[in-house]
Amino acid sequence: MDSLATRLSRTAVWTGAGVELRDVEIPALTDGDLLVRVRLATICGSDLHTVTGRRSAACPSVLGHEAVGVVEAVGGETAAVSVGDRIVWSVTVACGRCERCRAGRTAKCATVRKVGHEPFEGDWALSGSYAEYIVLPAGTAVVRVPDTVPDAVAAPAACATATVMATLEAAGPLLRRRVLVYGAGMLGVTAAAACAEAGARVRITDLHPGRVDLAHRFGGVGDAGGTVDVVLDFSGSSDAIAQGLGRLDIGGVLVLAGSVAPGPALTVDPETVVRRHLTITGVHNYEPKHLQQAVDFLERTGAVFPWADVVSSPVELDELHYVLAAPPTGMLRSSVTP
């Protein structure tokens, strides 16, 4: 792998004041590492929160954790994929040895590192997807992408779609259940589609009516009030969560997935939880199995839901700063082709 040491990757570095394009040296790979050429990356809402100051993050850093790419080189002989494979990869990189990893909670590994979240000046400079190349360290879960799944459809699997798969697992069986989804962004719309495919009756609500209209194309209908069996919250709004909790029927389940920043505390009446047999749980990130489920789901529903229609046409890397903002009207993701 020594020949790679002199190669460079055109890379967008977030400096806190904006994006600066730099040519970054590609390091030699160690056993289990992958060098991936990024084909397309989508702009996750959490990156938008970083650049607007709503989320604290390493700075400078290379952002971007929803992407699809092709394996360019493999370090050692233990990689699960081969040169030339088109893949998506997990947001989290786990050690696989700590107590949390052994318990099946690799997303909360005691020494977890995250794609698109690491300091540029640390030991993993090429850690984000807004670059020509990304280095995936050993321990990063990867999944091959079928030829039938376009890049723009595959890229969100690495964050939004896989997180939805974890959320649905936490919600339990969905067949014929009444599901209410708060937030009709990429996560909420994907959840509506996944719940509909699972046989649920899906309602979805958002502060922006246009997003609810878009969700109609993915199996969700507007909220008409009344009790429900499952509430999935992707809004992170304490008011919405409180409202949803109050609408749960006996045995209802509330899954929180959007509360990833500090917010007002939520008042919960323990007696109500006990007497109504309610379950309240949270999901943050996902496990490797959920990434595989995400790719399978997108392949399975490619002819059912218009996934490609909600991702805008990509810009070049030197135009990244133009799309580090809310996506265009009618779109849920902007994208870039490094």
C-alpha positions as CSV (number, residue, x, y, z in Angstrom):
1,M,0.0,0.0,0.0
2,D,3.0,2.3,0.0
3,S,2.1,3.6,-3.5
4,L,-1.0,5.2,-2.0
5,A,1.0,7.3,0.4
6,T,1.8,9.8,-2.4
7,R,-1.7,10.0,-3.7
8,L,-4.0,12.9,-2.9
9,S,-7.7,13.3,-2.2
10,R,-9.5,16.5,-3.1
11,T,-11.3,17.1,0.2
12,A,-13.8,19.7,1.6
13,V,-12.7,20.7,5.1
14,W,-15.2,22.4,7.4
15,T,-13.3,25.2,9.2
16,G,-16.1,26.6,11.2
17,A,-16.3,29.6,8.9
18,G,-16.9,27.7,5.7
19,V,-15.7,24.9,3.5
20,E,-12.0,24.9,2.3
21,L,-10.9,22.6,-0.5
22,R,-7.6,20.9,0.2
23,D,-5.6,18.2,-1.3
24,V,-5.1,15.6,1.5
25,E,-2.5,12.9,1.4
26,I,-4.0,9.4,1.3
27,P,-2.3,7.4,4.1
28,A,-1.0,3.8,4.0
29,L,-3.7,1.3,4.9
30,T,-3.4,-1.0,7.8
31,D,-5.0,-4.5,8.2
32,G,-8.8,-4.2,7.7
33,D,-8.8,-0.7,6.4
34,L,-10.6,0.3,3.2
35,L,-9.9,3.1,0.8
36,V,-13.2,4.1,-0.9
37,R,-13.7,6.4,-3.8
38,V,-16.8,8.4,-3.0
39,R,-19.4,8.3,-5.9
40,L,-22.1,10.4,-4.3
41,A,-22.9,11.8,-0.9
42,T,-26.2,13.2,0.4
43,I,-26.4,16.1,2.9
44,C,-27.8,14.9,6.2
45,G,-29.7,17.3,8.4
46,S,-27.2,16.8,11.2
47,D,-24.5,18.3,9.0
48,L,-26.7,21.3,8.3
49,H,-27.0,21.7,12.1
50,T,-23.2,21.6,12.4
51,V,-22.7,24.4,9.9
52,T,-25.4,26.6,11.4
53,G,-24.1,26.1,14.9
54,R,-27.0,24.1,16.3
55,R,-24.8,21.0,16.8
56,S,-21.3,21.0,18.3
57,A,-18.8,19.0,16.3
58,A,-15.0,18.6,15.8
59,C,-13.6,21.5,13.9
60,P,-11.9,21.5,11.5
61,S,-13.3,18.2,10.1
62,V,-14.5,16.5,7.0
63,L,-18.2,16.3,7.2
64,G,-20.5,13.8,5.4
65,H,-21.7,10.4,6.6
66,E,-24.4,9.4,4.0
67,A,-22.6,8.2,0.9
68,V,-22.0,5.4,-1.5
69,G,-18.6,4.6,-3.1
70,V,-16.4,2.0,-4.7
71,V,-13.6,0.1,-2.9
72,E,-10.3,1.3,-4.3
73,A,-7.9,-0.5,-2.1
74,V,-7.9,-3.0,0.8
75,G,-5.5,-3.1,3.7
76,G,-4.4,-6.6,4.6
77,E,-6.4,-9.7,3.9
78,T,-9.3,-9.5,6.4
79,A,-11.7,-7.1,4.6
80,A,-15.2,-8.3,4.0
81,V,-15.3,-6.7,0.5
82,S,-13.1,-6.6,-2.5
83,V,-11.7,-3.9,-4.8
84,G,-14.4,-2.7,-7.2
85,D,-17.3,-3.4,-4.9
86,R,-19.9,-0.6,-4.6
87,I,-20.7,-0.2,-0.9
88,V,-22.3,1.9,1.8
89,W,-20.8,2.1,5.2
90,S,-21.9,2.6,8.8
91,V,-21.8,6.0,10.6
92,T,-20.1,4.3,13.6
93,V,-16.8,2.5,13.9
94,A,-16.8,0.1,16.9
95,C,-14.0,-1.7,18.6
96,G,-16.0,-5.0,18.8
97,R,-14.4,-5.9,22.2
98,C,-15.8,-3.7,24.9
99,E,-18.8,-4.6,27.1
100,R,-21.2,-2.6,25.0
101,C,-20.1,-4.2,21.8
102,R,-20.3,-7.6,23.3
103,A,-23.8,-6.8,24.4
104,G,-24.8,-5.9,20.8
105,R,-24.7,-2.2,21.2
106,T,-21.9,-1.3,18.9
107,A,-23.4,2.1,18.2
108,K,-22.5,2.9,21.8
109,C,-19.1,1.4,21.8
110,A,-17.0,2.7,24.6
111,T,-14.4,4.0,22.1
112,V,-16.8,4.7,19.2
113,R,-15.5,6.8,16.3
114,K,-17.9,8.3,13.8
115,V,-17.7,8.9,10.0
116,G,-17.9,12.6,9.3
117,H,-17.5,13.6,12.9
118,E,-13.7,13.2,13.6
119,P,-11.1,16.0,13.9
120,F,-9.3,16.6,10.7
121,E,-6.0,17.2,12.6
122,G,-6.3,13.8,14.4
123,D,-5.2,10.4,13.2
124,W,-8.1,10.0,10.8
125,A,-8.1,13.0,8.5
126,L,-10.1,11.4,5.6
127,S,-13.0,10.4,7.9
128,G,-15.9,12.2,6.0
129,S,-17.7,11.6,2.7
130,Y,-17.4,15.2,1.3
131,A,-14.1,14.1,-0.4
132,E,-12.9,12.2,-3.4
133,Y,-11.7,9.4,-1.0
134,I,-12.6,8.2,2.5
135,V,-10.6,5.8,4.6
136,L,-12.8,3.3,6.5
137,P,-10.9,1.8,9.5
138,A,-11.2,-1.8,10.5
139,G,-14.4,-2.2,12.4
140,T,-16.5,-0.1,10.0
141,A,-19.6,-2.1,8.9
142,V,-20.0,-2.1,5.1
143,V,-22.7,-3.5,2.8
144,R,-22.5,-4.1,-0.9
145,V,-25.1,-2.2,-2.9
146,P,-27.0,-4.1,-5.6
147,D,-26.7,-2.9,-9.2
148,T,-30.5,-2.1,-9.2
149,V,-30.2,0.5,-6.5
150,P,-29.0,3.9,-7.9
151,D,-26.4,6.0,-6.0
152,A,-28.9,8.6,-5.0
153,V,-31.1,6.0,-3.5
154,A,-28.3,4.1,-1.8
155,A,-26.5,7.0,-0.1
156,P,-29.2,7.7,2.6
157,A,-29.1,4.1,3.7
158,A,-25.9,4.9,5.7
159,C,-27.8,7.2,8.1
160,A,-31.5,7.9,7.5
161,T,-32.7,4.5,6.2
162,A,-30.6,2.4,8.7
163,T,-31.8,4.6,11.6
164,V,-35.4,4.0,10.5
165,M,-34.7,0.2,10.5
166,A,-33.5,0.4,14.1
167,T,-36.5,2.6,15.0
168,L,-38.9,0.0,13.6
169,E,-37.3,-2.8,15.5
170,A,-37.8,-0.8,18.7
171,A,-41.4,-0.2,17.8
172,G,-42.2,-3.9,17.6
173,P,-44.7,-5.7,15.3
174,L,-46.5,-3.2,13.0
175,L,-49.0,-5.3,11.1
176,R,-52.4,-3.5,11.2
177,R,-51.2,-1.1,13.9
178,R,-52.0,2.6,13.9
179,V,-48.7,4.5,13.6
180,L,-48.2,8.2,14.0
181,V,-44.9,9.7,12.6
182,Y,-43.8,13.1,13.8
183,G,-41.6,14.9,11.3
184,A,-41.7,14.4,7.5
185,G,-38.1,14.9,6.7
186,M,-36.0,12.1,5.2
187,L,-36.3,10.0,8.4
188,G,-40.0,10.4,8.8
189,V,-40.9,9.8,5.1
190,T,-38.7,6.7,5.1
191,A,-40.4,5.5,8.3
192,A,-43.8,6.1,6.7
193,A,-42.8,3.9,3.8
194,A,-41.3,1.2,6.0
195,C,-44.3,1.1,8.3
196,A,-46.7,1.0,5.3
197,E,-44.7,-1.9,3.8
198,A,-45.0,-3.7,7.2
199,G,-48.8,-3.5,7.0
200,A,-49.3,-0.5,9.4
201,R,-51.8,2.3,9.0
202,V,-49.5,5.3,8.8
203,R,-50.3,8.9,9.7
204,I,-47.6,11.6,9.5
205,T,-47.5,15.2,10.6
206,D,-45.1,18.1,10.1
207,L,-45.0,21.8,10.5
208,H,-44.6,22.1,6.7
209,P,-47.8,20.9,4.9
210,G,-45.8,20.4,1.7
211,R,-43.7,17.7,3.4
212,V,-46.8,15.9,4.5
213,D,-48.1,16.0,0.9
214,L,-44.8,14.5,-0.2
215,A,-45.1,11.7,2.4
216,H,-48.4,10.7,0.7
217,R,-46.2,9.2,-2.1
218,F,-44.5,7.1,0.6
219,G,-47.5,5.4,2.2
220,G,-48.4,8.1,4.8
221,V,-51.6,10.1,5.2
222,G,-52.1,13.3,7.1
223,D,-52.9,13.1,10.8
224,A,-56.6,13.2,11.7
225,G,-56.3,12.9,15.4
226,G,-57.4,10.1,17.7
227,T,-55.6,7.3,19.5
228,V,-52.7,5.4,18.0
229,D,-50.7,2.3,18.8
230,V,-47.2,3.5,17.9
231,V,-45.6,7.0,17.9
232,L,-42.3,7.5,16.1
233,D,-40.8,10.9,16.7
234,F,-38.2,12.3,14.4
235,S,-39.0,15.9,15.1
236,G,-37.1,16.2,18.4
237,S,-39.9,18.6,19.6
238,S,-40.9,18.2,23.3
239,D,-44.3,19.5,22.5
240,A,-44.8,17.0,19.7
241,I,-43.5,14.1,21.9
242,A,-45.9,15.1,24.8
243,Q,-48.8,15.2,22.4
244,G,-47.9,11.8,20.9
245,L,-47.5,10.3,24.3
246,G,-51.0,11.5,25.3
247,R,-52.5,9.8,22.2
248,L,-51.1,6.3,22.8
249,D,-53.7,3.6,23.3
250,I,-53.3,0.8,25.9
251,G,-50.0,-1.1,25.2
252,G,-48.8,1.8,23.1
253,V,-45.1,2.4,22.2
254,L,-43.3,5.7,21.9
255,V,-40.0,5.6,20.1
256,L,-37.8,8.7,20.3
257,A,-35.2,9.1,17.5
258,G,-35.2,12.8,16.8
259,S,-34.1,14.2,20.2
260,V,-30.4,14.5,19.5
261,A,-29.9,18.0,20.9
262,P,-30.7,19.5,24.3
263,G,-34.3,20.6,24.6
264,P,-37.1,21.3,27.2
265,A,-37.7,18.5,29.6
266,L,-40.7,16.3,29.1
267,T,-43.2,15.7,32.0
268,V,-44.2,12.0,32.2
269,D,-46.9,10.8,34.6
270,P,-45.6,7.4,35.9
271,E,-49.1,6.3,36.8
272,T,-50.3,6.8,33.2
273,V,-47.3,4.7,31.9
274,V,-48.1,1.9,34.4
275,R,-51.9,1.8,34.0
276,R,-51.8,2.1,30.2
277,H,-48.9,-0.4,29.8
278,L,-46.9,2.1,27.8
279,T,-43.4,1.7,26.5
280,I,-41.1,4.7,26.0
281,T,-37.7,4.0,24.3
282,G,-35.0,5.8,22.4
283,V,-32.9,5.0,19.3
284,H,-29.6,6.7,18.5
285,N,-27.6,5.4,15.4
286,Y,-28.0,1.7,14.6
287,E,-26.3,-1.7,14.4
288,P,-24.6,-3.3,11.4
289,K,-27.7,-5.5,10.8
290,H,-29.8,-2.4,10.3
291,L,-27.5,-1.2,7.5
292,Q,-28.0,-4.4,5.7
293,Q,-31.8,-4.2,6.3
294,A,-31.7,-0.7,4.9
295,V,-30.1,-1.7,1.6
296,D,-32.5,-4.7,1.3
297,F,-35.5,-2.4,2.0
298,L,-34.4,0.1,-0.7
299,E,-33.8,-2.7,-3.2
300,R,-37.2,-4.3,-2.3
301,T,-39.2,-1.1,-2.6
302,G,-37.4,0.6,-5.5
303,A,-40.4,0.1,-7.8
304,V,-42.9,1.0,-5.0
305,F,-41.7,4.3,-3.7
306,P,-40.0,7.2,-5.7
307,W,-36.8,7.3,-3.7
308,A,-34.7,9.0,-6.3
309,D,-37.3,11.8,-6.7
310,V,-36.5,13.2,-3.2
311,V,-32.7,13.7,-3.8
312,S,-31.7,16.7,-5.8
313,S,-29.3,16.5,-8.7
314,P,-25.7,16.5,-7.4
315,V,-23.3,19.4,-7.4
316,E,-19.5,19.2,-7.8
317,L,-17.3,19.2,-4.7
318,D,-16.3,22.8,-5.2
319,E,-20.0,23.8,-5.0
320,L,-20.6,22.0,-1.7
321,H,-21.1,25.3,0.1
322,Y,-24.2,26.0,-2.0
323,V,-26.0,22.9,-0.7
324,L,-25.0,23.1,2.9
325,A,-28.4,24.5,3.5
326,A,-32.0,23.3,3.5
327,P,-32.7,21.2,0.3
328,P,-34.8,22.7,-2.5
329,T,-38.5,22.7,-2.2
330,G,-40.0,19.2,-2.8
331,M,-36.6,17.5,-2.0
332,L,-35.5,15.8,1.2
333,R,-31.8,15.6,0.4
334,S,-29.2,17.6,-1.5
335,S,-26.2,15.7,-2.9
336,V,-22.7,16.1,-4.1
337,T,-20.4,14.1,-6.4
338,P,-16.8,14.4,-5.3
